[in-house]
Structures are given as C-alpha cells and as structure tokens.
Amino acid sequence: MSAKKRKFPEVYVKFGFTFIEKDELQLPQYVICMKVLCNDSMRPNRLERHLRQQQPTLVLKTKDFFLLKQNH
C-alpha cells in the first residue's frame, strides 16, 4: 500500500510553506528556513504547528509576507 499523495493547496502559504517536487511527490518546504517536511505533514494543523513552534514571532504575519520570502 502506497502513501497518500497530498497536493499542495496555495492556502498553505499563510503558514509559511510552499512545496518542492521530489519523485513525483509534493513536499512542503518552509520558506523561512527552507526545511522540507514529509508528505504526511502537509496538513493545515501540522503546518501551523510547525510555524508556531519554530517561528512563533511570525505567526501573525500575512500571506503576502511569506510570498515575498518565497520569491527571494
């Protein structure tokens, strides 16, 4: 049985995540530290938890803030 292949919704940018593709899987990548999480982590509650634990000062930042970071 293979792992579920989650697709990356653009709304996840509000948590500071974009994605990279590896072996036909979309993996969440944090735009601040560029850390790549496993495909199973691509759930809103897990992405938000990562943001709150790793970068608590960025929790109130807007989607536009993370889009700017993503493009740099």
For each residue, the residues with C-beta under 8 A, 3 or more apart:
1:
2: 5
3: 39 40
4: 39 40
5: 2 24 25 26 39
6: 26 39 40 42 43
7: 26
8: 12 17 18 19 26 28 42
9: 12
10: 13
11: 14 44
12: 8 9 15 17 18 19 28 42 44 47
13: 10 16 17 18 31 63 66 67 70
14: 11 62 63 66
15: 12 44 47 48 50 51 66
16: 13 30 31 32 47 51 55 58 61 66 69
17: 8 12 13 28 29 30 31 47 66
18: 8 12 13 28 29 31 70
19: 8 12 26 27 28 29 42
20: 26 27 29 36
21: 24 25 26 27
22: 25 27 36
23:
24: 5 21
25: 5 21 22 39
26: 5 6 7 8 19 20 21 39 42
27: 19 20 21 22 36 37 38 39 42
28: 8 12 17 18 19 36 37 39 41 42 47
29: 17 18 19 20 34 35 36 37
30: 16 17 33 34 35 36 37 50 51 54
31: 13 16 17 18 34 66 69 70
32: 16 54 55 58 69
33: 30 54 55
34: 29 30 31
35: 29 30 54
36: 20 22 27 28 29 30
37: 27 28 29 30 41 42 46 47 50
38: 27 41
39: 3 4 5 6 25 26 27 28 42
40: 3 4 6 43
41: 28 37 38 46 47 50
42: 6 8 12 19 26 27 28 37 39 46 47
43: 6 40 46 47
44: 11 12 15 47 48
45: 48 49
46: 37 41 42 43 49 50
47: 12 15 16 17 28 37 41 42 43 44 50 51
48: 15 44 45 51 52
49: 45 46 52 53
50: 15 30 37 41 46 47 53 54
51: 15 16 30 47 48 54 55 58 59
52: 48 49 55 56 59
53: 49 50 56
54: 30 32 33 35 50 51
55: 16 32 33 51 52 58 59
56: 52 53 59
57:
58: 16 32 51 55 61 65
59: 51 52 55 56
60:
61: 16 58 65 66
62: 14 65 66
63: 13 14 66 67
64: 67 68
65: 58 61 62 68 69
66: 13 14 15 16 17 31 61 62 63 69 70
67: 13 63 64 70 71
68: 64 65 71 72
69: 16 31 32 65 66 72
70: 13 18 31 66 67
71: 67 68
72: 68 69
